[in-house]
Amino acid sequence: MATLYTETTSQESWDEHTKDYFKNIIFGILLLSFALIILFWNEGNVIYRVQTLEEGEREIVSIDANQVDLFNESKLIHLSGPAMTNEVLTDEKFGVNATDVIKLRRIAEMYQWQENQHSESLLDGKKIVTMAYTYKKIWSTEYINSKRKFKHFIGHKNPSMPIISKEFIAEQVTLGEFTLSDGIVNQLNNYQHFPIEESTTKVQDIIDSKVSLKFGNYYIGKDPAYNPQIGDLRIRFEVVLPTTISIIAKQADSDLIPYQTRAAGKLELFEYGTVDTNTMFKQAKVFNNNFVWFLRFVGFLLMFVGLGVIFQVFRILTAIIPFLNSIIGYISWFAAFIFAITFTIDTIAISWLYYHPLAAIILMLISLSFLFLLKGMQNVTKIKGQQTVMPPQPMSREQVPPAPRLAPEIAVPIK
C-alpha cells in the first residue's frame, strides 16, 4: 500500500513568477534548438537512407551460406541459414552454464521502495505549491538510491543491491561458413527462459540470506510465495538459442560486415527466418519511413513545448488575476501549437528544397495556410467583440415622425 506525504509552500508571486518565466524562456529556446537539430538531421538522413536502399537493391547478390566464393569479395550479398555457435557461456557467480547458445543473461530484481511526486500550484496573488510524495513497493531491475533521491528517506530505506543483471555473449557466431558482425549479433534478442535445476549451494556461499528455487528461478528472501520484504531478490536466466536468419551485408573474406554505398550510407539488414531480398528491402523501407515520421513527431513535440513555454511569459501581465491568467495560458498554448506545425513543416521543406523543390514549395504553402487559419480566427474574435447590442436612445423632436391623419367622420342618415 502506498504512503502519502504532502508539503505546501507559499511564495510572493510577482518576483518569483517573473524569474520562473524567464528561466522558462531559456529552457524553451533550448528545446527549439534541439527540435531544429533533430528535424534537419532526420530529413538529411532519410534522403541518404532512401538512396542507400535503392543502391542496395541494384547491387544485391544472393549466395549460398555454406560456401565462401571469392568472386563475391567486397560485394553486397544476401544469405539465409541458422545462426549458431559452439561456445559455452558461463555465469561464474552462480555457476550457470549454457552450451551452444548465442547469449546468456542474468536478470536480477530487488523489492524496493519507489517515490512518486505530484505537484499542484494555485495563483492568487501568491504562488502556492502543494507537493505530494507517495511511496510504494515494487520489483525493479534498477537500484533505487533512496538516500539520494527520496524526499522522506526515513521509513523508506532501500538496501544496497548485492547482485545486478549481466549479459554474456558468444565471441563468434556463424551463419554457414560466414561469421556475423557484432552489429547483427546485438540484434539477436529473442530471449527464452533458461530454468535452473541445480543446487543453491554456490549461491548460498555468495550471499548471506535464504536461497530457494521457484519455477526454475532463484529467490533470495524468507518468503518467496506470499510476503516479499524490502531487499528480497528474484534472479532468473534467459538465453538466445540458435535460430534461422537472413542477412544482407558485405562479404569480407568469410566475415559479414556493413556495406558502404556510394550514397555515403551503410547497409546491413537482418530478419528472422528465411526471407528473400525483395521482402527484406521492403521491410527496411517501411521501418525507415516509420522512423522518419517518429523523429518528425519528436521534433514537432519539442518545438510545441518550447514555444508554449516561451509564450507563457505573457501570463506575467495577468498573474494577479487568475481568470485572465488561465485564458492567456490557453491562448498561448494554442498559438504555440499552430506555430509549431508551421515551423516544423517549413524546416522539412527547407531540407527538401535541394532534392525535391516542388515538394518543398507545396509544404511551404501548407504551412502558410496554418498561419492564415490563426489570423482568420483572430478576425472572427474581433468581429464577435464588435457585434454588441446597443441600448435604445431617446429620439430628438426632429426625429419624431408626425402622427398619422385620421379620415373625417361622415354622418350617414338613418332611413
Secondary structure, DSSP 8 states (H G I E B T S, - for coil): --EEEEEEEEEEHHHHHHHHHHHHHHHHHHHHHHHHHHHHHHHHHHHHHHHHHHHHHHH-EE--TT---GGGTTSEEEEEEEEE---EEEETTTTEEEES-SEEEEEEEEEEEEEEEEEEEEESSEEEEEEEEEEEEEEESS---HHHH-SS-TT------SS--EEEE-S--EETTEE--HHHHHH----EE----S-SHHHHHHSSS-EEEETTEEEESS-SSS---TT-EEEEEEEE--EEEEEEEEEETTEEE-EE-TTS-EE-EEEESS--HHHHHHHHHHHHHHHHHHHHHHHHHHHHHHHHHHHGGGGGGGTT-HHHHHHHHHHHHHHHHHHHHHHHHHHHHHHHTTT-HHHHHHHHHHHHHHHHHHHHHHHHHHHHHH----------TTTS---------------
